[in-house]
Amino acid sequence: MTQKFLKEIEMGSRIALIKKKIVAHYLRNGSSTIPDLAKELVLSVPTVTKLIGEMSDDEFLIDYGKLETQGGRYPNLYGLNPEAGYFVGVEVRTSTINIGVINFKGEMISMEMNIPYNFENTVDGLDNLGSLISASILKSTIDTRKILNVNVSVCGRVSPDLGSSYTLFNFEERPLSEVLKEKLGYKVTINNDTRTMCYGEFTQGCAKGRKNVIFVNVSWGIGIGIIIDGKLYNGKSGFSGEFGHIASFDNEIICHCGKKGCLETEASGWALSRKLIERINNKANSILSEWVMANEGQHIPLEEIMNAIKKEDTLSIEIMEEVGQKLGKHIAGLINIFNPDLVVVGGTLSLAEDYLFEPIKTAIRKYSLNLVSRDSEIVLSKLKDKAGVIGSCMVARRRMFEMV
């Protein structure tokens, strides 16, 4: 039944598009009666009744029973069948990958976190990624024939509409989504990691129910995800959110993008690690001193820095606060431009909590316009390290039903 519905959607017939709108309606509203659905879609009740019957026969919808009302006949309440299909979300990180599976209603079925993955931007690295995803899917208890889409989130420049990554795994003329589809045997979409984290918070986290949201991902680099009027904003080419590459400082530090003075050079995980190493090499005391001496020439893993902060390492805390102040000044600029309902600070560095968050808030109060920022709430990510994988699952479902 699943494959039949997919073929109908791909053919783009009028009936298939209406059915797609029906699914989108139930994704937004949970369940509803036929009269309510007919009113929403501006269709006759007999037409909607016929379509609901067909979709129930195909097991995409189920009858949840009578809706109790005051007087008159009780109408039947219909909603999505949780087992009608499944969506897989993959978050690719530097040393691990996270993989989750949700059902048709968006409920998490399984989640596998921190699968070891030695990231290499090579053909072998991509082959290894495909093998790990396939192995995780096989371990799941779901009927894999009902997998409707797999979304893979990666960092860097990504065009979701074209399915192309221009930063990672860009080895072939074909889009990365096509290459992965061939390896996995399922429909595949891709997206930027920060946007999927943003969408995770929007659908399942602290931004749920908000209309205009800025999600700031502070990890090795810096990116933002943007929700405008309840919709995830990609930009014309899919490259929105490159916050870390705003020219912000008059320094001679070359960013990963090849330019000098980007925000990332002073306010990111990369900058935090670099500054720690510089200070330790200049004889500053830190819990991390031994690690730096034993691993000369390597960046300090962010997890090691977070552990040092939890142990109240003075040097790590001091530099984290410097990063927070510089980042907060530029987030104030975002607030002045977008006037959002909510700003969410997430990513690995957000796990330092108040050591990062308080300097950010202080700088926002100092540099943002009071009239603009007074209604913008600033919070830490609720989903924390699960935001990316949850968001990738939800994006996988969204891409099947773009009206959502």
C-alpha positions as CSV (number, residue, x, y, z in Angstrom):
1,M,0.0,0.0,0.0
2,T,2.9,2.4,0.8
3,Q,4.5,2.0,-2.6
4,K,1.2,2.6,-4.3
5,F,0.7,5.8,-2.5
6,L,4.3,7.0,-3.3
7,K,3.7,6.3,-7.0
8,E,0.5,8.3,-6.9
9,I,2.3,11.2,-5.4
10,E,5.1,11.0,-7.9
11,M,2.6,11.0,-10.8
12,G,1.1,14.2,-9.4
13,S,-2.5,13.5,-10.2
14,R,-5.1,15.8,-8.8
15,I,-6.5,13.0,-6.5
16,A,-3.0,12.2,-5.2
17,L,-2.4,15.9,-4.4
18,I,-5.6,16.1,-2.4
19,K,-4.7,12.9,-0.5
20,K,-1.3,14.6,0.2
21,K,-3.2,17.6,1.6
22,I,-5.3,15.3,3.7
23,V,-2.2,13.7,5.2
24,A,-0.7,17.2,5.8
25,H,-3.8,18.3,7.5
26,Y,-3.7,15.3,9.9
27,L,0.0,15.9,10.5
28,R,-0.8,19.4,11.7
29,N,-4.0,18.7,13.6
30,G,-3.7,15.2,14.9
31,S,-7.3,14.1,14.0
32,S,-10.5,15.6,12.8
33,T,-14.0,14.8,11.5
34,I,-14.9,14.6,7.8
35,P,-17.0,17.8,7.9
36,D,-14.1,19.7,9.5
37,L,-11.7,18.3,6.9
38,A,-14.1,19.2,4.0
39,K,-14.3,22.8,5.3
40,E,-10.5,23.0,5.6
41,L,-9.9,21.8,2.1
42,V,-12.9,23.5,0.6
43,L,-14.3,20.3,-0.8
44,S,-17.7,18.6,-0.6
45,V,-18.4,16.2,2.2
46,P,-19.2,13.3,-0.2
47,T,-15.8,13.9,-2.0
48,V,-13.9,13.9,1.3
49,T,-15.9,10.8,2.5
50,K,-14.9,8.9,-0.6
51,L,-11.2,9.8,-0.3
52,I,-11.1,9.0,3.4
53,G,-12.6,5.6,2.6
54,E,-9.9,4.9,0.1
55,M,-7.1,6.0,2.4
56,S,-8.6,4.0,5.2
57,D,-8.7,0.9,2.9
58,D,-5.0,1.6,2.1
59,E,-4.3,1.7,5.9
60,F,-3.0,5.3,5.9
61,L,-5.9,6.5,8.0
62,I,-7.8,4.9,10.9
63,D,-11.2,5.5,12.5
64,Y,-10.6,6.7,16.1
65,G,-14.3,6.4,17.0
66,K,-17.2,8.8,17.6
67,L,-16.6,12.4,18.6
68,E,-19.0,13.3,21.4
69,T,-20.9,16.5,20.6
70,Q,-23.9,18.3,22.2
71,G,-27.0,16.9,20.4
72,G,-27.4,15.3,17.0
73,R,-25.4,12.4,15.6
74,Y,-21.8,11.8,16.7
75,P,-19.4,12.2,13.8
76,N,-16.5,9.8,13.3
77,L,-13.0,11.0,14.2
78,Y,-10.2,10.1,11.7
79,G,-6.5,10.3,12.0
80,L,-3.2,8.9,10.8
81,N,-2.4,5.3,11.2
82,P,1.0,5.2,13.1
83,E,2.1,2.1,11.3
84,A,1.3,3.3,7.8
85,G,4.9,4.4,7.2
86,Y,8.2,5.2,8.8
87,F,10.8,7.9,8.5
88,V,14.5,7.7,9.3
89,G,16.7,10.6,10.4
90,V,20.5,10.6,10.3
91,E,22.7,13.2,11.9
92,V,26.4,13.0,10.8
93,R,28.9,14.4,13.3
94,T,32.7,14.5,13.4
95,S,33.2,11.3,15.3
96,T,29.8,9.8,15.6
97,I,26.4,9.5,13.9
98,N,23.0,9.5,15.4
99,I,20.1,7.6,13.8
100,G,16.4,7.7,14.7
101,V,13.1,6.2,13.4
102,I,9.7,7.8,13.8
103,N,6.3,6.4,12.8
104,F,3.7,8.2,10.5
105,K,2.4,10.2,13.5
106,G,5.9,11.5,14.4
107,E,6.4,9.3,17.4
108,M,9.9,8.1,18.1
109,I,10.2,4.3,17.6
110,S,14.0,4.0,18.1
111,M,17.0,6.1,18.5
112,E,20.7,5.1,18.4
113,M,23.0,7.7,19.6
114,N,26.8,8.1,19.3
115,I,27.5,5.3,16.8
116,P,31.3,5.5,16.4
117,Y,32.1,7.0,13.0
118,N,35.6,8.2,12.0
119,F,34.5,11.0,9.6
120,E,36.5,11.2,6.4
121,N,35.5,13.3,3.5
122,T,36.3,10.5,1.1
123,V,34.5,7.9,-1.1
124,D,35.4,5.3,1.6
125,G,34.1,7.5,4.3
126,L,30.8,7.8,2.4
127,D,30.7,4.0,1.9
128,N,31.2,3.5,5.6
129,L,28.4,6.0,6.4
130,G,26.0,4.0,4.1
131,S,27.0,0.8,5.8
132,L,26.3,2.2,9.3
133,I,22.9,3.5,8.3
134,S,21.9,0.2,6.7
135,A,23.0,-1.7,9.7
136,S,21.1,0.5,12.1
137,I,17.9,0.2,10.0
138,L,18.2,-3.6,9.9
139,K,18.4,-3.6,13.8
140,S,15.1,-1.7,14.0
141,T,11.9,-3.7,14.7
142,I,9.8,-1.9,12.0
143,D,8.7,-3.2,8.7
144,T,11.5,-1.7,6.5
145,R,9.3,-2.0,3.4
146,K,7.3,0.9,4.9
147,I,10.2,3.3,5.1
148,L,9.0,6.3,3.1
149,N,12.1,8.6,3.4
150,V,15.6,8.8,5.0
151,N,16.9,12.3,5.7
152,V,20.6,12.7,6.2
153,S,21.8,15.9,7.8
154,V,25.4,17.1,7.3
155,C,27.3,20.3,8.0
156,G,28.2,22.9,5.5
157,R,26.5,24.2,2.3
158,V,23.6,22.0,1.4
159,S,20.8,22.5,-1.1
160,P,17.8,20.4,0.1
161,D,15.8,20.9,-3.1
162,L,18.6,19.7,-5.3
163,G,19.8,17.0,-2.8
164,S,23.3,18.3,-3.2
165,S,26.1,18.9,-0.6
166,Y,28.8,21.3,-1.7
167,T,31.0,20.9,1.4
168,L,31.0,17.2,2.2
169,F,30.9,14.1,0.0
170,N,30.9,16.2,-3.2
171,F,32.6,13.6,-5.4
172,E,30.2,13.0,-8.2
173,E,28.1,14.9,-10.8
174,R,25.0,13.3,-9.2
175,P,23.4,14.8,-6.1
176,L,24.4,13.2,-2.8
177,S,20.8,12.2,-2.2
178,E,20.9,10.1,-5.4
179,V,24.1,8.4,-4.4
180,L,22.8,7.6,-0.9
181,K,19.5,6.3,-2.4
182,E,21.5,3.9,-4.5
183,K,23.5,2.7,-1.4
184,L,20.5,2.4,1.0
185,G,17.7,1.4,-1.3
186,Y,15.3,4.0,0.0
187,K,14.2,7.5,-1.0
188,V,16.8,9.9,0.5
189,T,16.7,13.7,1.2
190,I,19.5,15.7,2.7
191,N,19.7,18.9,4.7
192,N,22.0,21.1,6.7
193,D,22.6,20.0,10.3
194,T,21.7,23.3,11.9
195,R,18.4,23.5,10.0
196,T,17.5,20.0,11.2
197,M,18.3,20.9,14.8
198,C,16.2,24.0,14.4
199,Y,13.3,22.0,13.1
200,G,13.7,19.5,15.9
201,E,13.2,22.2,18.5
202,F,10.3,23.7,16.4
203,T,8.4,20.4,16.2
204,Q,9.3,18.6,19.4
205,G,11.2,21.0,21.7
206,C,11.1,24.5,23.3
207,A,10.1,26.3,20.0
208,K,6.9,24.2,19.6
209,G,4.0,26.5,18.8
210,R,6.1,29.5,18.1
211,K,5.9,31.2,14.7
212,N,9.2,33.1,14.3
213,V,12.3,31.4,15.7
214,I,16.1,31.7,15.4
215,F,18.1,28.6,16.4
216,V,21.8,29.3,17.0
217,N,24.0,26.2,16.7
218,V,27.3,26.7,18.5
219,S,29.5,23.8,17.9
220,W,32.9,23.6,16.0
221,G,31.4,26.3,13.8
222,I,28.3,28.5,14.0
223,G,25.1,28.3,12.0
224,I,21.6,29.5,12.4
225,G,18.3,27.8,11.6
226,I,15.4,30.2,10.8
227,I,11.6,29.7,11.2
228,I,9.5,32.4,9.6
229,D,5.8,32.4,10.0
230,G,5.9,28.7,11.1
231,K,7.9,27.6,8.1
232,L,11.6,26.5,7.9
233,Y,13.5,29.0,5.8
234,N,16.1,27.6,3.4
235,G,16.9,30.6,1.2
236,K,16.8,30.7,-2.6
237,S,19.6,28.2,-3.1
238,G,19.3,26.4,0.3
239,F,22.3,28.1,1.8
240,S,20.6,30.3,4.5
241,G,22.0,30.4,8.0
242,E,25.7,30.9,7.4
243,F,25.9,33.1,10.5
244,G,29.5,32.1,11.3
245,H,30.9,33.6,8.2
246,I,29.8,37.2,8.8
247,A,32.9,39.4,8.6
248,S,33.1,40.5,12.3
249,F,36.7,40.9,13.4
250,D,39.8,42.8,12.1
251,N,42.1,39.8,12.6
252,E,44.5,37.8,10.5
253,I,42.9,34.4,11.4
254,I,41.9,32.5,8.3
255,C,38.5,30.8,8.7
256,H,37.6,27.4,7.2
257,C,35.8,29.2,4.4
258,G,39.2,30.8,3.3
259,K,38.4,34.3,4.4
260,K,39.7,36.3,7.4
261,G,37.9,37.8,10.3
262,C,34.7,35.6,10.3
263,L,32.6,35.4,13.4
264,E,33.7,31.7,13.8
265,T,37.4,32.8,14.2
266,E,36.5,34.3,17.6
267,A,33.2,32.8,18.8
268,S,33.0,29.1,18.1
269,G,34.2,25.7,19.3
270,W,37.1,26.0,16.9
271,A,38.0,29.4,18.4
272,L,37.5,28.1,22.0
273,S,39.9,25.2,21.4
274,R,42.5,27.4,19.7
275,K,42.5,30.0,22.4
276,L,42.8,27.3,25.1
277,I,45.8,25.8,23.4
278,E,47.4,29.2,23.0
279,R,46.9,30.1,26.7
280,I,48.1,26.7,27.9
281,N,51.2,27.0,25.7
282,N,51.8,30.4,27.3
283,K,51.9,28.6,30.7
284,A,48.3,29.2,31.9
285,N,47.1,26.5,34.2
286,S,44.2,24.2,33.2
287,I,42.9,20.7,33.7
288,L,43.5,20.3,30.0
289,S,47.3,21.1,30.1
290,E,48.3,17.4,30.1
291,W,46.0,16.7,27.2
292,V,47.4,19.5,25.1
293,M,51.0,18.5,25.8
294,A,50.3,14.9,25.0
295,N,48.4,15.7,21.7
296,E,50.5,18.5,20.3
297,G,49.1,20.0,17.1
298,Q,45.6,18.7,17.6
299,H,42.4,20.5,18.5
300,I,41.0,19.7,21.9
301,P,37.7,17.7,21.5
302,L,34.8,19.8,22.5
303,E,33.6,17.0,24.8
304,E,36.9,17.3,26.7
305,I,36.4,21.0,27.1
306,M,32.8,20.5,28.4
307,N,34.1,18.0,30.9
308,A,36.7,20.5,32.1
309,I,34.0,23.2,32.5
310,K,31.9,20.8,34.6
311,K,34.9,20.3,36.8
312,E,35.1,24.1,37.1
313,D,38.3,24.6,35.2
314,T,38.9,28.3,35.5
315,L,40.7,28.8,32.2
316,S,38.0,26.9,30.2
317,I,35.3,28.9,31.9
318,E,37.0,32.2,31.3
319,I,37.5,31.6,27.6
320,M,33.9,30.2,27.3
321,E,32.6,33.4,28.7
322,E,34.6,35.5,26.2
323,V,33.1,33.4,23.4
324,G,29.6,34.0,24.9
325,Q,30.1,37.8,25.0
326,K,31.2,38.0,21.4
327,L,28.5,35.7,20.2
328,G,25.8,37.5,22.2
329,K,26.8,40.8,20.5
330,H,26.1,39.3,17.1
331,I,22.9,37.5,18.2
332,A,21.7,41.0,19.3
333,G,22.1,42.0,15.6
334,L,19.9,39.0,14.6
335,I,17.2,40.1,17.0
336,N,17.3,43.6,15.6
337,I,16.9,42.3,12.1
338,F,14.3,39.5,12.7
339,N,12.5,40.5,15.9
340,P,11.8,36.8,16.6
341,D,9.4,35.3,19.1
342,L,12.2,33.0,20.4
343,V,16.0,32.6,20.1
344,V,17.2,29.1,21.0
345,V,20.9,28.5,21.7
346,G,21.9,24.9,21.0
347,G,24.9,22.8,19.8
348,T,27.7,21.3,21.7
349,L,28.9,24.5,23.4
350,S,25.4,25.1,24.8
351,L,26.0,22.1,27.1
352,A,28.2,24.5,29.1
353,E,24.8,26.1,30.1
354,D,25.2,29.3,32.1
355,Y,28.9,29.6,31.5
356,L,28.0,30.3,27.8
357,F,24.3,31.5,28.3
358,E,24.7,34.3,30.8
359,P,27.4,36.2,28.8
360,I,25.2,35.8,25.7
361,K,22.2,37.3,27.5
362,T,24.3,40.1,29.0
363,A,25.6,41.1,25.5
364,I,22.1,40.9,24.0
365,R,20.8,43.3,26.6
366,K,23.7,45.6,25.9
367,Y,23.6,45.6,22.1
368,S,20.0,44.9,21.0
369,L,17.3,47.6,20.7
370,N,15.1,47.4,23.7
371,L,11.9,48.0,21.8
372,V,12.8,45.2,19.4
373,S,14.1,42.6,21.8
374,R,11.7,43.0,24.7
375,D,9.4,40.4,23.4
376,S,12.1,38.0,22.2
377,E,12.7,35.2,24.6
378,I,16.2,33.7,24.8
379,V,16.4,30.0,25.9
380,L,18.8,27.0,25.8
381,S,17.9,24.1,23.7
382,K,15.5,21.7,25.3
383,L,16.4,18.7,23.1
384,K,20.2,19.3,23.6
385,D,22.3,16.6,21.8
386,K,19.1,14.9,20.4
387,A,17.9,18.0,18.5
388,G,19.7,17.0,15.3
389,V,18.5,13.4,15.1
390,I,14.9,14.3,16.1
391,G,14.9,17.2,13.6
392,S,16.3,15.0,10.9
393,C,13.5,12.5,11.4
394,M,10.9,15.2,11.3
395,V,12.4,16.8,8.2
396,A,12.3,13.3,6.5
397,R,8.5,13.3,7.1
398,R,8.1,17.0,6.2
399,R,9.8,16.5,2.8
400,M,7.2,13.9,1.8
401,F,4.4,16.4,2.5
402,E,5.7,19.8,1.8
403,M,2.5,21.6,2.8
404,V,3.4,20.9,6.5
